[in-house]
Amino acid sequence: MENLLIWDAQGNAVDVFSHPLTGVHLNSFTLDMVRSGESSKSSIFAKLARLMVEN
């Protein structure tokens, strides 16, 4: 599990579970499980960032 923290443009903390980006982030974990039948330990976004850095 990751610590999810979101701030607005003014630097104020935002309630994570009421923000639409939280759903996008959490759904990126389940997409791997639906496609390959295996649970994912990192989000698709983390995997893409790692690929970009490694390549």
C-alpha distance matrix in Angstrom:
0.0 3.8 6.8 9.0 12.6 15.7 19.3 22.6 25.5 26.9 24.0 23.1 19.6 18.9 17.3 14.2 14.4 18.1 17.8 18.5 16.4 13.2 14.5 15.4 12.0 10.4 13.6 13.4 10.8 13.3 16.3 16.0 15.9 19.0 20.9 20.4 19.5 16.6 12.8 11.2 8.6 9.1 10.7 14.4 14.8 13.2 15.4 18.4 18.0 17.9 21.0 22.8 22.5 23.4 26.3
3.8 0.0 3.8 6.0 9.4 12.6 16.0 19.4 22.2 23.6 20.5 20.0 16.7 16.3 15.4 12.2 13.4 16.8 16.0 16.9 14.4 11.6 13.8 14.3 10.7 10.2 13.7 13.2 11.6 14.7 17.2 17.1 17.8 20.6 22.2 22.1 21.8 18.9 15.3 12.9 10.2 9.2 10.1 13.7 13.2 11.5 14.4 16.9 16.0 16.3 19.6 20.9 20.4 21.8 24.7
6.8 3.8 0.0 3.8 6.4 10.0 13.2 16.7 19.6 20.6 17.4 16.7 13.3 13.4 12.7 10.0 12.0 15.2 14.6 16.3 14.0 11.3 14.3 15.2 11.9 11.9 15.7 15.5 14.5 17.5 20.0 20.4 21.1 23.7 25.4 25.6 25.2 22.5 18.8 16.5 13.9 12.7 13.1 16.4 15.2 13.8 17.2 19.2 17.8 18.5 22.0 22.7 22.1 24.0 26.8
9.0 6.0 3.8 0.0 3.8 6.8 10.4 13.6 16.7 18.0 15.2 14.3 10.9 10.3 9.8 6.8 9.1 12.0 10.9 12.7 10.5 8.1 11.4 12.4 9.6 10.2 13.8 14.0 13.9 16.7 18.9 19.9 20.9 23.0 24.8 25.5 25.4 23.0 19.5 17.1 15.2 13.3 12.6 15.6 14.0 13.5 17.1 18.5 17.3 18.8 21.9 22.4 22.2 24.4 26.9
12.6 9.4 6.4 3.8 0.0 3.8 6.9 10.4 13.4 14.4 11.4 10.6 7.4 7.6 8.3 6.4 9.9 11.9 10.5 13.0 10.9 9.5 13.2 14.1 11.9 13.1 16.6 16.8 17.2 20.0 21.9 23.2 24.4 26.3 27.9 28.9 28.9 26.6 23.1 20.6 18.7 16.5 15.5 18.0 15.8 15.6 19.3 20.2 18.5 20.4 23.6 23.4 23.1 25.7 28.1
15.7 12.6 10.0 6.8 3.8 0.0 3.8 6.8 10.0 11.4 9.1 8.5 6.0 5.5 7.5 6.2 9.9 10.7 8.5 11.0 9.2 9.0 12.8 13.3 11.9 13.9 16.9 17.1 18.4 21.0 22.4 24.1 25.6 27.1 28.6 30.0 30.3 28.4 25.0 22.4 20.9 18.4 16.7 18.6 16.0 16.5 20.2 20.4 18.8 21.3 24.1 23.5 23.5 26.5 28.5
19.3 16.0 13.2 10.4 6.9 3.8 0.0 3.8 6.7 7.7 5.4 5.3 4.5 5.4 8.8 9.1 12.7 12.6 10.5 13.1 11.7 12.3 15.9 16.3 15.3 17.5 20.3 20.5 22.0 24.6 25.8 27.6 29.2 30.6 32.0 33.4 33.9 32.0 28.7 26.1 24.5 21.8 20.1 21.7 18.8 19.3 23.0 22.8 20.9 23.5 26.3 25.2 25.1 28.4 30.2
22.6 19.4 16.7 13.6 10.4 6.8 3.8 0.0 3.8 5.4 5.3 5.5 6.6 6.5 10.2 11.0 14.1 13.0 10.6 12.9 12.2 13.7 16.8 17.1 16.9 19.4 21.6 22.0 24.0 26.3 27.2 29.3 31.1 32.0 33.4 35.2 35.8 34.2 31.1 28.5 27.3 24.4 22.2 23.4 20.4 21.5 25.0 24.3 22.6 25.6 28.1 26.6 26.8 30.3 31.7
25.5 22.2 19.6 16.7 13.4 10.0 6.7 3.8 0.0 3.8 5.5 7.5 9.7 10.3 14.0 14.7 17.8 16.6 13.9 15.7 14.7 16.8 19.8 19.5 19.4 22.2 24.3 24.3 26.5 29.0 29.5 31.5 33.6 34.5 35.5 37.4 38.3 36.7 33.8 30.9 29.7 26.6 24.3 25.1 21.8 22.9 26.3 25.2 23.2 26.4 28.6 26.7 26.9 30.5 31.7
26.9 23.6 20.6 18.0 14.4 11.4 7.7 5.4 3.8 0.0 3.8 5.7 9.0 10.5 14.3 15.8 19.1 17.8 15.8 18.2 17.5 19.1 22.3 22.4 22.1 24.7 27.0 27.2 29.1 31.6 32.4 34.4 36.3 37.4 38.6 40.3 41.0 39.3 36.2 33.4 31.9 29.0 27.0 28.1 24.9 25.7 29.3 28.4 26.2 29.1 31.6 29.8 29.6 33.2 34.6
24.0 20.5 17.4 15.2 11.4 9.1 5.4 5.3 5.5 3.8 0.0 3.8 6.5 9.1 12.8 14.0 17.5 17.0 15.2 17.9 16.7 17.6 21.1 21.5 20.5 22.9 25.6 25.6 27.2 29.9 31.0 32.7 34.5 35.9 37.1 38.6 39.1 37.2 33.9 31.1 29.3 26.5 24.9 26.4 23.2 23.6 27.2 26.8 24.4 27.0 29.8 28.2 27.7 31.2 33.0
23.1 20.0 16.7 14.3 10.6 8.5 5.3 5.5 7.5 5.7 3.8 0.0 3.8 6.4 9.8 11.9 15.2 14.5 13.4 16.6 16.1 16.5 19.9 20.9 20.2 22.0 24.8 25.4 26.8 29.2 30.6 32.5 33.9 35.2 36.9 38.4 38.6 36.7 33.3 30.9 29.2 26.7 25.1 26.9 24.0 24.5 28.3 28.1 26.0 28.6 31.5 30.3 29.9 33.3 35.1
19.6 16.7 13.3 10.9 7.4 6.0 4.5 6.6 9.7 9.0 6.5 3.8 0.0 3.8 6.8 8.5 11.9 11.9 11.2 14.6 14.0 13.7 17.2 18.5 17.5 18.9 22.0 22.7 23.7 26.1 27.9 29.7 30.8 32.3 34.1 35.5 35.5 33.5 30.0 27.7 26.0 23.8 22.4 24.5 22.0 22.3 26.1 26.3 24.5 26.8 29.8 29.0 28.7 31.8 33.9
18.9 16.3 13.4 10.3 7.6 5.5 5.4 6.5 10.3 10.5 9.1 6.4 3.8 0.0 3.8 5.8 8.9 8.3 7.6 11.2 11.2 10.9 14.1 15.8 15.3 16.6 19.4 20.5 21.8 23.8 25.5 27.6 28.7 29.8 31.8 33.4 33.3 31.7 28.3 26.2 25.0 22.8 21.0 23.0 20.7 21.6 25.2 25.4 24.1 26.6 29.4 28.8 28.9 32.0 33.8
17.3 15.4 12.7 9.8 8.3 7.5 8.8 10.2 14.0 14.3 12.8 9.8 6.8 3.8 0.0 3.8 5.8 5.7 6.6 10.4 11.1 9.8 12.6 15.0 14.6 15.0 17.8 19.6 20.4 22.0 24.1 26.3 26.9 28.0 30.3 32.0 31.5 30.0 26.5 24.9 23.8 22.1 20.4 22.7 21.0 21.9 25.4 26.0 25.0 27.4 30.1 29.9 30.3 33.0 35.0
14.2 12.2 10.0 6.8 6.4 6.2 9.1 11.0 14.7 15.8 14.0 11.9 8.5 5.8 3.8 0.0 3.8 5.5 5.4 8.5 8.4 6.4 9.5 11.7 10.9 11.3 14.3 15.9 16.7 18.4 20.5 22.6 23.3 24.5 26.7 28.3 27.9 26.3 22.9 21.1 20.1 18.4 16.6 19.0 17.5 18.3 21.7 22.5 21.8 24.0 26.7 26.8 27.2 29.8 31.8
14.4 13.4 12.0 9.1 9.9 9.9 12.7 14.1 17.8 19.1 17.5 15.2 11.9 8.9 5.8 3.8 0.0 3.8 5.6 7.9 8.9 6.3 7.9 11.2 11.0 10.4 12.9 15.3 15.9 16.9 19.2 21.6 21.8 22.7 25.3 27.0 26.3 25.1 21.7 20.5 20.1 18.8 16.9 19.3 18.5 19.6 22.7 23.6 23.5 25.6 28.1 28.5 29.2 31.5 33.4
18.1 16.8 15.2 12.0 11.9 10.7 12.6 13.0 16.6 17.8 17.0 14.5 11.9 8.3 5.7 5.5 3.8 0.0 3.8 6.6 8.9 7.7 8.9 11.9 12.8 12.8 14.6 17.1 18.4 19.1 21.0 23.8 24.2 24.6 27.1 29.2 28.7 27.8 24.6 23.4 23.2 21.6 19.4 21.2 20.2 21.8 24.8 25.3 25.2 27.7 29.9 30.0 31.0 33.5 35.1
17.8 16.0 14.6 10.9 10.5 8.5 10.5 10.6 13.9 15.8 15.2 13.4 11.2 7.6 6.6 5.4 5.6 3.8 0.0 3.8 5.6 5.7 7.6 9.6 10.6 11.6 13.4 15.2 17.1 18.3 19.6 22.4 23.3 23.8 25.9 28.0 28.0 27.1 24.0 22.3 22.2 20.0 17.4 18.8 17.4 19.3 22.3 22.3 22.1 24.9 27.0 26.8 27.9 30.6 32.0
18.5 16.9 16.3 12.7 13.0 11.0 13.1 12.9 15.7 18.2 17.9 16.6 14.6 11.2 10.4 8.5 7.9 6.6 3.8 0.0 3.8 5.4 5.5 6.8 9.0 10.3 11.1 13.0 15.4 16.2 17.0 20.1 21.2 21.2 23.1 25.6 25.8 25.3 22.6 21.0 21.4 19.1 16.0 16.8 15.7 18.2 20.8 20.5 20.9 23.8 25.5 25.3 26.9 29.5 30.5
16.4 14.4 14.0 10.5 10.9 9.2 11.7 12.2 14.7 17.5 16.7 16.1 14.0 11.2 11.1 8.4 8.9 8.9 5.6 3.8 0.0 3.8 5.4 5.0 6.2 8.6 9.8 10.7 13.3 14.9 15.5 18.1 19.7 20.2 21.7 23.9 24.4 23.5 20.8 18.6 18.7 16.1 13.0 13.8 12.2 14.5 17.3 17.0 17.1 20.1 21.9 21.6 23.1 25.7 26.9
13.2 11.6 11.3 8.1 9.5 9.0 12.3 13.7 16.8 19.1 17.6 16.5 13.7 10.9 9.8 6.4 6.3 7.7 5.7 5.4 3.8 0.0 3.8 5.4 5.1 6.1 8.4 9.9 11.4 13.1 14.6 17.0 18.1 18.9 20.9 22.7 22.8 21.6 18.5 16.6 16.5 14.4 11.8 13.5 12.5 14.2 17.1 17.6 17.8 20.2 22.3 22.6 23.8 26.1 27.7
14.5 13.8 14.3 11.4 13.2 12.8 15.9 16.8 19.8 22.3 21.1 19.9 17.2 14.1 12.6 9.5 7.9 8.9 7.6 5.5 5.4 3.8 0.0 3.8 5.4 5.2 5.9 8.5 10.3 10.9 12.2 15.2 15.9 16.2 18.4 20.6 20.5 19.9 17.2 15.8 16.6 14.8 11.9 13.2 13.1 15.3 17.5 18.0 19.0 21.3 22.9 23.6 25.2 27.2 28.5
15.4 14.3 15.2 12.4 14.1 13.3 16.3 17.1 19.5 22.4 21.5 20.9 18.5 15.8 15.0 11.7 11.2 11.9 9.6 6.8 5.0 5.4 3.8 0.0 3.8 5.6 5.2 6.3 9.2 10.3 10.5 13.5 15.1 15.2 16.7 19.1 19.7 19.1 16.7 14.9 15.8 13.4 10.0 10.4 10.0 12.9 14.8 14.8 16.0 18.6 19.8 20.3 22.2 24.3 25.3
12.0 10.7 11.9 9.6 11.9 11.9 15.3 16.9 19.4 22.1 20.5 20.2 17.5 15.3 14.6 10.9 11.0 12.8 10.6 9.0 6.2 5.1 5.4 3.8 0.0 3.8 5.5 5.3 7.3 9.6 10.5 12.5 14.2 15.3 16.7 18.4 18.9 17.6 14.9 12.5 12.7 10.2 7.0 8.4 7.9 9.9 12.3 13.0 13.7 15.9 17.7 18.4 19.8 21.8 23.3
10.4 10.2 11.9 10.2 13.1 13.9 17.5 19.4 22.2 24.7 22.9 22.0 18.9 16.6 15.0 11.3 10.4 12.8 11.6 10.3 8.6 6.1 5.2 5.6 3.8 0.0 3.8 5.3 5.6 7.2 9.3 11.4 12.1 13.4 15.5 16.9 16.8 15.5 12.5 10.9 11.4 9.9 7.6 9.8 10.4 11.8 13.8 15.2 16.3 17.9 19.7 21.0 22.3 23.8 25.5
13.6 13.7 15.7 13.8 16.6 16.9 20.3 21.6 24.3 27.0 25.6 24.8 22.0 19.4 17.8 14.3 12.9 14.6 13.4 11.1 9.8 8.4 5.9 5.2 5.5 3.8 0.0 3.8 5.3 5.2 6.4 9.3 10.2 10.5 12.6 14.7 14.8 14.3 12.0 10.9 12.6 11.2 8.4 9.2 10.7 12.9 14.0 15.1 16.9 18.6 19.7 21.1 23.0 24.3 25.5
13.4 13.2 15.5 14.0 16.8 17.1 20.5 22.0 24.3 27.2 25.6 25.4 22.7 20.5 19.6 15.9 15.3 17.1 15.2 13.0 10.7 9.9 8.5 6.3 5.3 5.3 3.8 0.0 3.8 5.6 5.4 7.4 9.6 10.5 11.5 13.3 14.2 13.2 11.2 9.1 10.7 8.6 5.3 5.5 7.3 9.6 10.3 11.3 13.4 15.0 15.9 17.5 19.4 20.6 21.7
10.8 11.6 14.5 13.9 17.2 18.4 22.0 24.0 26.5 29.1 27.2 26.8 23.7 21.8 20.4 16.7 15.9 18.4 17.1 15.4 13.3 11.4 10.3 9.2 7.3 5.6 5.3 3.8 0.0 3.8 5.6 6.2 7.3 9.5 10.9 11.8 12.0 10.4 7.7 5.7 7.4 6.5 4.7 6.6 9.2 10.0 10.5 12.6 14.5 15.3 16.6 18.7 20.2 20.9 22.5
13.3 14.7 17.5 16.7 20.0 21.0 24.6 26.3 29.0 31.6 29.9 29.2 26.1 23.8 22.0 18.4 16.9 19.1 18.3 16.2 14.9 13.1 10.9 10.3 9.6 7.2 5.2 5.6 3.8 0.0 3.8 5.4 5.1 6.3 8.8 10.1 9.7 9.2 7.2 7.1 9.9 9.9 8.4 9.4 12.3 13.5 13.6 15.5 17.8 18.6 19.4 21.6 23.4 23.9 25.2
16.3 17.2 20.0 18.9 21.9 22.4 25.8 27.2 29.5 32.4 31.0 30.6 27.9 25.5 24.1 20.5 19.2 21.0 19.6 17.0 15.5 14.6 12.2 10.5 10.5 9.3 6.4 5.4 5.6 3.8 0.0 3.8 5.4 5.2 6.3 8.7 9.6 9.8 9.0 8.5 11.7 11.0 8.9 8.2 11.5 13.3 12.6 13.9 16.8 17.7 17.8 20.0 22.3 22.7 23.5
16.0 17.1 20.4 19.9 23.2 24.1 27.6 29.3 31.5 34.4 32.7 32.5 29.7 27.6 26.3 22.6 21.6 23.8 22.4 20.1 18.1 17.0 15.2 13.5 12.5 11.4 9.3 7.4 6.2 5.4 3.8 0.0 3.8 5.5 5.2 5.9 7.4 6.9 6.7 6.0 9.6 9.5 8.5 7.9 11.6 12.6 11.1 13.0 16.0 16.1 16.1 18.8 20.9 20.7 21.6
15.9 17.8 21.1 20.9 24.4 25.6 29.2 31.1 33.6 36.3 34.5 33.9 30.8 28.7 26.9 23.3 21.8 24.2 23.3 21.2 19.7 18.1 15.9 15.1 14.2 12.1 10.2 9.6 7.3 5.1 5.4 3.8 0.0 3.8 5.6 5.5 4.7 4.7 4.8 6.4 10.1 11.2 10.9 11.2 14.8 15.5 14.3 16.6 19.4 19.3 19.5 22.4 24.2 23.9 25.0
19.0 20.6 23.7 23.0 26.3 27.1 30.6 32.0 34.5 37.4 35.9 35.2 32.3 29.8 28.0 24.5 22.7 24.6 23.8 21.2 20.2 18.9 16.2 15.2 15.3 13.4 10.5 10.5 9.5 6.3 5.2 5.5 3.8 0.0 3.8 5.9 5.6 7.7 8.5 10.0 13.7 14.3 13.2 12.8 16.4 17.8 16.5 18.1 21.2 21.6 21.4 24.0 26.2 26.1 26.8
20.9 22.2 25.4 24.8 27.9 28.6 32.0 33.4 35.5 38.6 37.1 36.9 34.1 31.8 30.3 26.7 25.3 27.1 25.9 23.1 21.7 20.9 18.4 16.7 16.7 15.5 12.6 11.5 10.9 8.8 6.3 5.2 5.6 3.8 0.0 3.8 6.0 8.1 9.9 10.7 14.4 14.7 13.6 12.3 16.0 17.4 15.4 16.7 20.1 20.2 19.4 22.1 24.6 24.1 24.4
20.4 22.1 25.6 25.5 28.9 30.0 33.4 35.2 37.4 40.3 38.6 38.4 35.5 33.4 32.0 28.3 27.0 29.2 28.0 25.6 23.9 22.7 20.6 19.1 18.4 16.9 14.7 13.3 11.8 10.1 8.7 5.9 5.5 5.9 3.8 0.0 3.8 5.4 8.3 9.5 13.1 14.1 14.1 13.2 17.0 17.6 15.3 17.1 20.4 19.8 19.1 22.3 24.3 23.4 23.9
19.5 21.8 25.2 25.4 28.9 30.3 33.9 35.8 38.3 41.0 39.1 38.6 35.5 33.3 31.5 27.9 26.3 28.7 28.0 25.8 24.4 22.8 20.5 19.7 18.9 16.8 14.8 14.2 12.0 9.7 9.6 7.4 4.7 5.6 6.0 3.8 0.0 3.8 6.8 9.5 13.0 14.8 15.1 15.1 18.8 19.2 17.4 19.7 22.7 22.1 21.9 25.1 26.9 26.0 26.9
16.6 18.9 22.5 23.0 26.6 28.4 32.0 34.2 36.7 39.3 37.2 36.7 33.5 31.7 30.0 26.3 25.1 27.8 27.1 25.3 23.5 21.6 19.9 19.1 17.6 15.5 14.3 13.2 10.4 9.2 9.8 6.9 4.7 7.7 8.1 5.4 3.8 0.0 3.8 6.4 9.6 11.9 12.9 13.5 17.2 16.9 15.2 18.1 20.6 19.7 19.9 23.2 24.6 23.7 25.1
12.8 15.3 18.8 19.5 23.1 25.0 28.7 31.1 33.8 36.2 33.9 33.3 30.0 28.3 26.5 22.9 21.7 24.6 24.0 22.6 20.8 18.5 17.2 16.7 14.9 12.5 12.0 11.2 7.7 7.2 9.0 6.7 4.8 8.5 9.9 8.3 6.8 3.8 0.0 3.8 6.7 9.2 10.5 12.0 15.3 14.8 13.9 17.0 19.1 18.4 19.3 22.4 23.5 23.0 24.8
11.2 12.9 16.5 17.1 20.6 22.4 26.1 28.5 30.9 33.4 31.1 30.9 27.7 26.2 24.9 21.1 20.5 23.4 22.3 21.0 18.6 16.6 15.8 14.9 12.5 10.9 10.9 9.1 5.7 7.1 8.5 6.0 6.4 10.0 10.7 9.5 9.5 6.4 3.8 0.0 3.8 5.6 7.1 8.8 11.8 11.1 10.3 13.5 15.5 14.7 15.9 18.9 19.9 19.6 21.5
8.6 10.2 13.9 15.2 18.7 20.9 24.5 27.3 29.7 31.9 29.3 29.2 26.0 25.0 23.8 20.1 20.1 23.2 22.2 21.4 18.7 16.5 16.6 15.8 12.7 11.4 12.6 10.7 7.4 9.9 11.7 9.6 10.1 13.7 14.4 13.1 13.0 9.6 6.7 3.8 0.0 3.8 7.0 9.7 11.8 9.9 9.9 13.6 14.6 13.5 15.4 18.3 18.6 18.4 20.9
9.1 9.2 12.7 13.3 16.5 18.4 21.8 24.4 26.6 29.0 26.5 26.7 23.8 22.8 22.1 18.4 18.8 21.6 20.0 19.1 16.1 14.4 14.8 13.4 10.2 9.9 11.2 8.6 6.5 9.9 11.0 9.5 11.2 14.3 14.7 14.1 14.8 11.9 9.2 5.6 3.8 0.0 3.8 6.6 8.1 6.2 6.8 10.2 11.0 10.5 12.7 15.2 15.7 16.0 18.4
10.7 10.1 13.1 12.6 15.5 16.7 20.1 22.2 24.3 27.0 24.9 25.1 22.4 21.0 20.4 16.6 16.9 19.4 17.4 16.0 13.0 11.8 11.9 10.0 7.0 7.6 8.4 5.3 4.7 8.4 8.9 8.5 10.9 13.2 13.6 14.1 15.1 12.9 10.5 7.1 7.0 3.8 0.0 3.8 5.3 5.2 6.4 8.7 10.0 10.8 12.5 14.5 15.6 16.6 18.4
14.4 13.7 16.4 15.6 18.0 18.6 21.7 23.4 25.1 28.1 26.4 26.9 24.5 23.0 22.7 19.0 19.3 21.2 18.8 16.8 13.8 13.5 13.2 10.4 8.4 9.8 9.2 5.5 6.6 9.4 8.2 7.9 11.2 12.8 12.3 13.2 15.1 13.5 12.0 8.8 9.7 6.6 3.8 0.0 3.8 5.5 5.0 6.1 8.6 9.8 10.5 12.3 14.3 15.2 16.3
14.8 13.2 15.2 14.0 15.8 16.0 18.8 20.4 21.8 24.9 23.2 24.0 22.0 20.7 21.0 17.5 18.5 20.2 17.4 15.7 12.2 12.5 13.1 10.0 7.9 10.4 10.7 7.3 9.2 12.3 11.5 11.6 14.8 16.4 16.0 17.0 18.8 17.2 15.3 11.8 11.8 8.1 5.3 3.8 0.0 3.8 5.4 5.1 6.2 8.6 9.9 10.7 12.4 14.2 15.4
13.2 11.5 13.8 13.5 15.6 16.5 19.3 21.5 22.9 25.7 23.6 24.5 22.3 21.6 21.9 18.3 19.6 21.8 19.3 18.2 14.5 14.2 15.3 12.9 9.9 11.8 12.9 9.6 10.0 13.5 13.3 12.6 15.5 17.8 17.4 17.6 19.2 16.9 14.8 11.1 9.9 6.2 5.2 5.5 3.8 0.0 3.8 5.5 5.1 6.1 8.6 9.9 10.6 12.2 14.2
15.4 14.4 17.2 17.1 19.3 20.2 23.0 25.0 26.3 29.3 27.2 28.3 26.1 25.2 25.4 21.7 22.7 24.8 22.3 20.8 17.3 17.1 17.5 14.8 12.3 13.8 14.0 10.3 10.5 13.6 12.6 11.1 14.3 16.5 15.4 15.3 17.4 15.2 13.9 10.3 9.9 6.8 6.4 5.0 5.4 3.8 0.0 3.8 5.5 5.1 6.2 8.7 10.0 10.4 12.1
18.4 16.9 19.2 18.5 20.2 20.4 22.8 24.3 25.2 28.4 26.8 28.1 26.3 25.4 26.0 22.5 23.6 25.3 22.3 20.5 17.0 17.6 18.0 14.8 13.0 15.2 15.1 11.3 12.6 15.5 13.9 13.0 16.6 18.1 16.7 17.1 19.7 18.1 17.0 13.5 13.6 10.2 8.7 6.1 5.1 5.5 3.8 0.0 3.8 5.4 5.1 6.2 8.7 9.9 10.5
18.0 16.0 17.8 17.3 18.5 18.8 20.9 22.6 23.2 26.2 24.4 26.0 24.5 24.1 25.0 21.8 23.5 25.2 22.1 20.9 17.1 17.8 19.0 16.0 13.7 16.3 16.9 13.4 14.5 17.8 16.8 16.0 19.4 21.2 20.1 20.4 22.7 20.6 19.1 15.5 14.6 11.0 10.0 8.6 6.2 5.1 5.5 3.8 0.0 3.8 5.5 5.1 6.3 8.6 10.0
17.9 16.3 18.5 18.8 20.4 21.3 23.5 25.6 26.4 29.1 27.0 28.6 26.8 26.6 27.4 24.0 25.6 27.7 24.9 23.8 20.1 20.2 21.3 18.6 15.9 17.9 18.6 15.0 15.3 18.6 17.7 16.1 19.3 21.6 20.2 19.8 22.1 19.7 18.4 14.7 13.5 10.5 10.8 9.8 8.6 6.1 5.1 5.4 3.8 0.0 3.8 5.5 5.2 6.0 8.4
21.0 19.6 22.0 21.9 23.6 24.1 26.3 28.1 28.6 31.6 29.8 31.5 29.8 29.4 30.1 26.7 28.1 29.9 27.0 25.5 21.9 22.3 22.9 19.8 17.7 19.7 19.7 15.9 16.6 19.4 17.8 16.1 19.5 21.4 19.4 19.1 21.9 19.9 19.3 15.9 15.4 12.7 12.5 10.5 9.9 8.6 6.2 5.1 5.5 3.8 0.0 3.8 5.5 5.2 5.9
22.8 20.9 22.7 22.4 23.4 23.5 25.2 26.6 26.7 29.8 28.2 30.3 29.0 28.8 29.9 26.8 28.5 30.0 26.8 25.3 21.6 22.6 23.6 20.3 18.4 21.0 21.1 17.5 18.7 21.6 20.0 18.8 22.4 24.0 22.1 22.3 25.1 23.2 22.4 18.9 18.3 15.2 14.5 12.3 10.7 9.9 8.7 6.2 5.1 5.5 3.8 0.0 3.8 5.6 5.4
22.5 20.4 22.1 22.2 23.1 23.5 25.1 26.8 26.9 29.6 27.7 29.9 28.7 28.9 30.3 27.2 29.2 31.0 27.9 26.9 23.1 23.8 25.2 22.2 19.8 22.3 23.0 19.4 20.2 23.4 22.3 20.9 24.2 26.2 24.6 24.3 26.9 24.6 23.5 19.9 18.6 15.7 15.6 14.3 12.4 10.6 10.0 8.7 6.3 5.2 5.5 3.8 0.0 3.8 5.6
23.4 21.8 24.0 24.4 25.7 26.5 28.4 30.3 30.5 33.2 31.2 33.3 31.8 32.0 33.0 29.8 31.5 33.5 30.6 29.5 25.7 26.1 27.2 24.3 21.8 23.8 24.3 20.6 20.9 23.9 22.7 20.7 23.9 26.1 24.1 23.4 26.0 23.7 23.0 19.6 18.4 16.0 16.6 15.2 14.2 12.2 10.4 9.9 8.6 6.0 5.2 5.6 3.8 0.0 3.8
26.3 24.7 26.8 26.9 28.1 28.5 30.2 31.7 31.7 34.6 33.0 35.1 33.9 33.8 35.0 31.8 33.4 35.1 32.0 30.5 26.9 27.7 28.5 25.3 23.3 25.5 25.5 21.7 22.5 25.2 23.5 21.6 25.0 26.8 24.4 23.9 26.9 25.1 24.8 21.5 20.9 18.4 18.4 16.3 15.4 14.2 12.1 10.5 10.0 8.4 5.9 5.4 5.6 3.8 0.0
